[in-house]
Amino acid sequence: MEACNVGGFHDPTGTRLLLNVWAIHRDPAVWERPTEFDPGRVLKSQTKIDLRGKDFELLPFGSRRRMCPGLNLGLTLVSYALACLLHSFEWSVPRGTKIDMREGL
């Protein structure tokens, strides 16, 4: 829309900036152990995470106009797969194990 400076570089009007989300999510200066799967690193800092690209801390589907077109399908299929697992199998805990029913993560 207008000229600006990003990261110390002058960007003239009409410049298209593309973010490398893969590199941001694997930056060791930002995350501890960035190559390991650890959903707790995001869940510790926020209780409500917007996966639709409004909160830039977590961008699994991209954001704005370049967002993944399969976002709604992916979220729906995860819920459907979980429902199928719960419906199709008889779940139980090992004998003598007590379940902690207190509210929490």
ZIKAFEN-V25074 format. One record per pair of residues at least 4 apart in sequence whose ideal C-beta (glycine too) atoms are under 6 Angstrom apart, sorted by sequence separation. I is the first residue (numbers start at 0). J is the second residue. If there is no record, write none. Layout:
i:I j:J
i:I j:J
This chain:
i:10 j:14
i:38 j:42
i:39 j:43
i:49 j:53
i:58 j:62
i:61 j:65
i:62 j:66
i:69 j:73
i:83 j:87
i:92 j:96
i:4 j:9
i:5 j:10
i:49 j:54
i:61 j:66
i:27 j:33
i:60 j:66
i:61 j:67
i:3 j:10
i:60 j:67
i:25 j:33
i:2 j:11
i:48 j:57
i:2 j:12
i:52 j:62
i:60 j:70
i:1 j:12
i:52 j:63
i:52 j:66
i:41 j:57
i:20 j:58
